């Protein structure tokens, strides 16, 4: 039985690969169809061609082909508020139901009031209290199932679409193109590792073990039936932003990425670290300059800053100096969304 | 150029797979040639056959095929002292050279004396001081290159062979067999993550990103030329033993392993966690009962305990109760080493 199945699998794979090898269509087709021709698209294609060409001095062995992507604002829309923060705010009523005393304590009282203006003004430390209270106390499986339930219904206020639909088509192109050329694609996010893992496999084709993010601790124990469980703890193990990104990359991956993609100061050290390795490297920063199809914000454009991914002039200057490519959403992307032509 | 190369690669792969599919020799050959026939070998083969057979109720989807292996005493010899501890002791003279004041301070004074009996009696907290001093202060690249240099020369006192030669052939069989069937093999070790990563790819075919271990922190910064570096810090982030194993598995992998292999109480919670998942699971413990070819130790055999992997009667009892398979090195392994027939 086993033997038969193994033969069938290998045969199928062989036939598929043979078709692939025989078909010129695949090789000649545009690997980045959602991108406009221009320096950003050209840089990606030249990078992939050089690093996968065995006769090139820039060749990178298969096992070293690691690409790191920031998530919020790089792979999906993070404006006007991080999806995970909205998730945590939405969970507050359930948390208060379990611990009614919280209803009279700030910042939970403000969240329960539903006053959007007041909620938007909550301090960082208040947000932290909300995150700690809503992201801990349950088993890791319970957390994943709750997060998935939310992701299947919660909608972005502007488009009225699921957050997982608000992923950038051109970045999906890049990830597919890299993977087709032997790269392992990782998400390296300041967002919660478990939250992103709940949808990354289905949404991006990135498995949980390739998601590096802000991580809380877990505690091993046994449930009332004696079954081992891991319970999420309100304790931050990894703060995966700024210098925390290269540090987490070393901890979780143990290799220096050859390509890194970001959109804000939180990604600066990750790009520096990736670019500082030997050989060919690719560093890219997405500039949100498309008010029509998405958003335009940030001092580098002479516009007000935002809480969700700061792109100051200094980051723009460093990009130019270090040879990072700045992607203009407006000019470099032919399409932004899968749901729009 | 690129197109040509892609076609060549795909064609070669296709031909190889075709040959594989057409060759009955491979499918019929013994996947575990270093194992004697018996319940342990049978359990592994039945597990792999059931979990990869699409028509079986025990089928496990490709992406869920995660196998976790303890390292010291499970994949290579750890008796009479962990290789990494010897590495740290060997590094003490270099550390003292850089900081001469340490020469007069314990435990460094004892290590420098070379008195083996005294060194063997160092307390856990003394060993911790030595580990912290010898495993930090350098860049992660420097550390890897130092560790590799040591591994290329240091020899085990009994066999006069490199530590990387003292890997158990039957466990290499199991890892290859699992990988050939779509499993991702991980090392989950109480030893140092960076130390094991320095040789795991070459020795076991396990890439750095699939090594989970005790991990110290790193600090991102810049060297004197302004180049970004990560410096190893004397700060323990993950204690990857006991309950720390399933906790680290969740952090680093984010999936529950379907198979887990260990050899001591430090692996107990990992095996419990792996076995508690739904569907078919495999838990195995290696019992060191072969004084002739390797070592025999531990209370479960009525022998004295050892510092390197405790296997008490209680672990043996739990194995029987939970359906973990105890591997007898003496009876289940036809060969132990690659260098012995």
Interface residues (C-beta under 8 A of the other chain):
Chain A: X1 X2 X3 X5 X6 X7 X10 X11 X13 X14 X15 X17 X18 X20 X21 X24 X27 X28 X49 X52 X53 X54 X55 X63 X66 X140 X184 X193 X194 X197 X201 X207 X208 X209 X211 X215 X217 X218 X219 X220 X221 X227 X228 X230 X237 X243 X244 X246 X247 X250 X251 X252 X253 X254 X255 X269 X272 X273 X276
Chain B: X1 X2 X3 X5 X6 X7 X10 X11 X13 X14 X15 X17 X18 X20 X21 X24 X27 X28 X49 X52 X53 X54 X55 X63 X66 X140 X184 X193 X194 X197 X201 X207 X208 X209 X211 X215 X217 X218 X219 X220 X221 X227 X228 X230 X237 X243 X244 X246 X247 X250 X251 X252 X253 X254 X255 X269 X272 X273 X276
